């Protein structure tokens, strides 16, 4: 039991630290040194706000996992109210940031624009497709808050929100920054998402000897919906019309 407890404490904190490191690798160079951007533009107030909220959210996730690991669950619950508001701010600023980038036709760093779009999909429609990840994150994070009194469900939903909703965009930035990876983008995107989503199931199997239903069905729902959106919806004429309406 002590081994399981130590694994519980270290796993979620490790995921939080991994997300901080991964996002730092993806976004850090173009924020710290603007001259490394593929598109030379200053940070807009909107992007600055979204970047600040994003950093605050990831740091809060680390703080929350640390509070649980140190058995300070009462503080964890009180801080969860602020977490809900910060989640809403993250989604709202993220939505307007994606729309602003779609109107320009490229993201601020220029990294995503260097990733070849799927056949029949233009840069604007592909860029606006990032909205799907904010929807995914919002649904999972909202469900996690709804089930906050059921710790087993709550923590797995929040984990899937982080790994399924927050990882695809930094993956796109990493691919765009490294030309050698760009031809492999159609493979890297689904494979990386599958790997990230599998963390929850692997953790369950190792720590409890069985896989929790949330890890199975939640992970499958995120992966399948993501595949359906990118394969069926993004190339469709209906999506192009929707994007045209959103950015007008």
Secondary structure, 3 states (H helix, E strand, C coil): CHHHHHHHHHHHHHHHHHHHHHHHHHHHHHHHCHHHCCCCCCCCHHHHHHHHHHHHHHHHHHHHHHHHHCCCHHHHHHHHHHHHHHHHHHHHHHHHHHHHHHHHCCCCCCCHHHCCCCCCCCHHHHHHCCHHHHHHHHHHHHHHHHCCCCHHHHHHHHHHHHHHHCHHHHHHHHHHHCHHHHCCHHHHHHHHHHHHHHHHHHHHHHHHCCCCHHHHHHHHHHHHHHHHHHHHHCCCHHHHHHHHHHHC
